[in-house]
Amino acid sequence: MTARDRYPGPIMTAPREPFFPADRSIRASGEPPEIRYLGVVDYQEAWNLQAELASQRAAGEIGDQLLILEHPSVYTAGKRTQPEDRPTNGLPVIDVDRGGRITWHGEGQLVVYPIIKLADPVDVVDYVRRLEEAVIATVREVGVGNAGRIDGRSGVWVPADGTRRDRKVAALGIRVTRGVTMHGLSLNCSNTLEHYGHIVACGIDDADVTTLSMELGRDVSVGEVTAPLVDALLAALAGELAVADHTFGSAPDPTKIPAKTR
């Protein structure tokens, strides 16, 4: 079964044309990536591991890696985080070298960090769109059939339904150095949303955050969606799962502000 068979749907135009054909792999290597299931890992420990692996990948010492894990409860702030975004509950924040603003990680949330050497010419936007496409396919497969994109904002969203605002079910934040990716995506499965209430998540105050469990009215575990998401990611990176325009709205981009002063 091909990726297109597994994730059927209309073929639509991508949000913008990539630098090279959409059916071509965005990875520089033709070898399968090593997939590492790490369980629950402290954020700083995982960040250090990412940095080590990314350096080794850039030097050609190892192949591509996919790190699959969860984190204990932690706030992380990207380079665009503003003072007003930070938590009001006094909990510590780890400042990181990815894009975007502040978010929260915790158990019940599936985190994937691809350590991938991108093919030339490096197309960061296309890479992000492929990650989003994989998450959209997975979220729809599990039952949230209207999940998609909001133009101007990264991640995967569920549209407003009359009683609830637009709400984010998956967040993305990446860094590319020497053509190698770090950081990645987090998909809310069965985690608490309590900690989001103490920050301006991703710098967005006109929308909300949700989980697959909340949307479907049943427990959706990390284990249930891990294999489908890994399959979809591999297909999207390989160009087998085409990026389509699943945009259902538009909103201001919260990253279009000056980088914070260190």
C-alpha positions in Angstrom: 0.0 0.0 0.0 1.4 3.4 -1.0 1.2 6.5 1.2 -1.4 7.9 -1.1 -3.5 4.8 -0.7 -3.2 5.0 3.1 -4.0 8.7 3.3 -6.6 9.2 0.6 -8.1 12.6 -0.2 -8.3 15.2 -3.0 -5.0 16.3 -4.5 -4.8 20.0 -4.0 -2.2 22.7 -4.6 0.4 23.1 -2.0 0.6 26.4 0.0 3.5 27.4 -2.2 5.6 25.6 -4.8 8.7 23.9 -3.3 12.2 24.4 -4.7 12.2 21.0 -6.3 9.5 18.5 -7.3 7.1 17.6 -4.6 7.4 13.9 -5.3 11.1 14.0 -4.6 12.6 13.1 -1.2 13.6 16.2 0.8 16.3 14.1 2.5 19.9 14.1 1.2 20.3 10.4 2.0 18.5 7.5 0.3 19.1 5.3 3.3 16.3 4.8 5.8 16.6 6.9 9.0 17.3 5.2 12.3 14.1 5.4 14.4 14.8 5.6 18.1 12.0 5.2 20.7 13.3 6.8 23.8 10.4 6.9 26.2 10.1 9.8 28.7 13.3 11.9 28.5 14.2 15.1 30.4 14.1 18.0 28.0 17.7 19.2 28.5 19.0 15.7 28.1 17.1 15.3 24.8 18.3 18.7 23.6 21.9 17.7 24.3 21.4 14.5 22.5 19.9 16.3 19.5 22.9 18.7 19.3 25.4 15.8 19.5 23.6 13.8 16.8 23.1 16.9 14.5 26.9 17.6 14.7 27.6 14.0 13.8 25.1 14.0 11.0 26.6 17.2 9.5 30.0 15.6 9.6 28.7 12.5 7.8 29.5 10.3 10.8 25.9 8.9 11.2 22.8 8.7 9.1 19.5 10.5 9.6 17.7 9.9 12.9 14.1 10.1 14.2 13.8 10.6 17.9 10.4 9.5 19.3 9.8 10.5 22.9 7.8 12.3 25.6 9.0 14.9 28.1 8.3 15.5 31.8 6.4 18.7 32.3 8.5 21.7 31.1 8.1 25.1 29.4 10.5 25.9 26.5 10.9 29.3 24.9 12.0 29.8 21.3 13.9 32.8 20.1 10.8 35.0 19.4 9.4 34.6 22.9 8.3 37.9 24.5 8.2 38.7 28.2 4.4 38.7 28.3 4.4 35.1 27.0 6.2 33.7 30.0 4.5 31.6 32.7 2.5 33.3 35.5 2.8 30.2 37.8 6.5 30.7 38.6 7.7 27.5 36.9 11.1 27.6 35.2 11.5 28.0 31.5 14.2 26.5 29.3 15.3 29.0 26.5 16.1 27.1 23.4 17.6 27.7 19.9 14.6 26.9 17.8 12.2 29.3 16.1 8.8 30.3 17.5 7.8 31.4 20.9 6.9 29.6 24.2 5.2 26.2 24.5 4.8 23.4 27.0 5.7 19.8 26.9 4.6 17.0 29.1 3.6 13.3 29.3 0.7 12.3 27.1 2.2 14.5 24.3 4.0 12.7 21.4 7.3 14.5 20.5 9.3 13.8 17.4 12.7 15.2 16.7 14.0 14.5 13.1 17.8 14.9 12.8 17.7 15.0 9.0 20.3 16.3 6.5 18.2 18.1 3.9 18.7 17.8 0.2 20.0 20.8 -1.8 18.7 23.3 -2.3 17.6 23.5 1.3 13.9 24.4 1.5 13.0 25.0 5.1 9.4 26.0 4.3 8.8 22.8 2.4 10.3 20.8 5.2 7.9 22.4 7.7 5.0 21.8 5.3 5.9 18.1 5.0 6.0 17.7 8.8 2.6 19.4 9.0 1.2 17.2 6.2 2.3 14.0 8.1 0.6 15.3 11.3 -2.6 16.2 9.4 -2.8 12.8 7.8 -2.3 11.1 11.2 -4.8 13.3 13.0 -7.4 12.8 10.3 -6.8 9.0 10.3 -7.4 8.8 14.0 -10.8 10.6 13.6 -10.3 14.4 13.5 -11.3 14.8 9.9 -11.4 18.6 9.6 -7.8 19.2 11.0 -5.7 21.5 8.8 -3.7 24.7 8.6 -4.2 28.3 9.4 -2.4 30.6 6.9 0.1 32.7 8.8 0.6 30.2 11.7 2.6 26.9 11.8 1.3 23.7 13.3 -1.9 21.7 12.9 -5.3 23.1 13.8 -8.9 22.2 14.4 -11.3 24.9 13.1 -13.8 26.8 15.3 -17.2 25.1 15.5 -19.5 27.8 16.9 -18.9 27.2 20.6 -15.1 26.8 20.5 -12.4 28.9 18.9 -9.7 27.6 16.5 -7.4 25.3 18.5 -4.0 23.9 17.9 -3.5 20.2 18.3 0.2 20.0 17.2 3.0 22.5 17.4 6.2 22.8 15.3 9.5 24.5 16.0 12.7 23.8 14.1 16.3 24.8 13.6 18.4 24.0 10.6 22.2 24.3 10.9 24.7 23.1 8.2 21.7 21.7 6.4 20.7 19.4 9.3 17.4 19.7 11.2 16.9 19.8 14.9 13.8 20.1 17.2 10.5 19.2 15.4 6.9 18.6 16.4 4.7 17.8 19.4 1.2 16.3 19.0 -1.2 16.6 21.9 -2.7 13.2 22.6 -3.9 12.7 26.2 -1.9 15.4 28.1 -3.3 17.9 30.5 -3.9 21.4 29.2 -3.5 23.0 32.6 0.0 24.4 32.0 -1.0 26.2 28.8 -3.3 28.4 30.9 -0.3 30.1 32.5 1.5 31.2 29.2 0.6 32.8 25.9 1.2 29.6 24.0 3.1 30.2 20.8 2.4 33.9 21.3 -1.2 33.4 20.3 -4.0 34.7 22.5 -6.9 34.6 20.0 -7.1 30.8 19.7 -6.8 27.8 22.0 -5.0 24.5 22.5 -6.6 21.0 22.3 -5.8 17.3 22.4 -6.9 14.4 20.3 -8.6 12.9 23.4 -10.7 16.1 23.9 -11.6 16.3 20.2 -12.7 12.6 20.0 -14.2 12.2 23.4 -12.1 9.2 24.3 -8.6 8.4 25.5 -6.1 8.7 22.6 -2.7 7.5 23.9 0.7 8.3 22.6 1.1 4.7 21.7 -2.0 4.7 19.5 -0.7 7.4 17.2 3.1 6.8 17.2 3.3 4.2 14.4 0.8 6.1 12.1 2.7 9.3 12.6 6.1 7.7 12.0 4.8 6.1 8.8 3.3 9.4 7.6 6.5 11.3 8.4 8.6 8.9 6.4 6.2 9.1 3.5 6.1 12.9 3.6 9.8 13.3 3.8 10.2 10.9 0.8 7.7 12.8 -1.3 5.2 9.9 -1.3 2.7 11.8 0.8 2.1 15.0 -1.2 1.7 18.4 0.5 -1.8 19.7 -0.1 -3.5 22.9 0.8 -5.5 22.0 3.9 -5.9 25.7 4.8 -9.2 26.7 6.4 -8.4 30.2 7.6 -5.8 32.9 8.1 -4.5 34.8 11.1 -1.6 37.1 12.1 1.8 35.4 12.3 3.0 35.6 15.9 6.6 35.2 14.9 6.7 38.5 12.8 8.2 40.5 15.6 11.9 41.3 16.4 13.9 38.6 18.0 14.2 39.0 21.7 17.3 40.6 23.2 19.6 38.1 24.9 
